Amino acid sequence: MVSHTRTTTDTRRIRRLKTPRPIEVEAASDGRPLRLRCGGDWQDVSLLRRPWHIDQHWWRHEPVRRDYYRVAPQDGPPLTIYYDFARGEWAQQEYG
C-alpha cells in the first residue's frame, strides 16, 4: 500500500486544451512555420521552443498525428500552433 505523500498535485502538467481554430501558415520546406496570418496581416514568427510531435490513436479510424510549435508573431502574444498530417491543415490551439 502506498501512503499519501501529503504534497499537492502539480496542476501545471494537466491543463485543458481549447478547441482548435484554423490558421493560415506559410511553412519552410522542412515544415517549420515562417509566417502566419494574424488579424488579416501576414507576420513573421520566431520559434520559442523546439517543436514536439504527437502520434497517437493510430489504431482508430482517425489517428492523431501532429507537429506542434510554440511561436511568437512580430506584433502579438505567443501562440501554440500545429500541423495536422491527417487533414493537411494548420490550427491554433491554446490552453484554457
N, C-alpha and C positions, 0 to 999 in steps of 0.2 A: 504494500500500500504506500502511496506517495503522500507525504504530508503537504499541507498548504505552506507555500513559501512566504506568505504574508507580504508579498510585494504586489504592486499594481501591474496589471497587464499593460504593455506598451501599445496604446491605441494608434500610434502613428503608423504602424505596419499594416493595419487593416482599415482601409478607407473605401467608401462607396464611390464608384465612378458615375459621373453624369452620363446621360445619353449622348452618343457621338453625333457630331454635326459635320456635314460635308464641308470641305475647304479646298480651294484651288491652290495647287502647289506646283512649282517648276522644280524639277529634280535634276541632279547631275547624272551622268551615265552609271555611276555606282549606286544610285538610289537615294543619295543624301539630298535633303531639301536645300535649295538655294534661295528661293523666293516664294512668298505666299501672298495671296490677295487678302488684305485687311481693310475693311471699310471701303471697298471699291478700288483701292490703290495697291499696286504691287510693291512689296517691301523685301529687301534683302534680309536674310536671317543668319544668325550665328548659332552654332550648337552650344548648348550649355552643359551637356553631359554626353557620354558615349551612348549610342543607340542600343536598344535592347530588343530582342526577338522573342515573340510569343508564338509557340506552335503547340496547340492542344486540341483535344477533341477530334483527332484525325480519324477516328473510327466512326464518327457521326456523319450524317448527310451533309452538314455544313461545318467543316472544320474551321478553326480559328488559326490563321497564320498571318502575323503582322510584324512589322518593324516599327517600333515606337521611337520618337525623337522628342527631346525637350529643347525647344528653340526660343530665341529672343529676336523678335522683329525689331527693325530700326526704331520705330515710334510706337511701342506698345509693350504690354506686360508679357512675360514669358508664357509660352503655350506648350501643351503636350499634344503632338500630332502623331498619326500613324498611317502607314500604307498597308491596306488590306489586300493581300495577294489573291485571295479567293474572289474578291469583287473587282480588283483592279482600280481601287479608289482611295483617295486620301480623306481623312477625317480628323477633326479636333475632338479630344476627349479630356475633360478635366475632372479633378476630384471634387466631390460635393461636400 
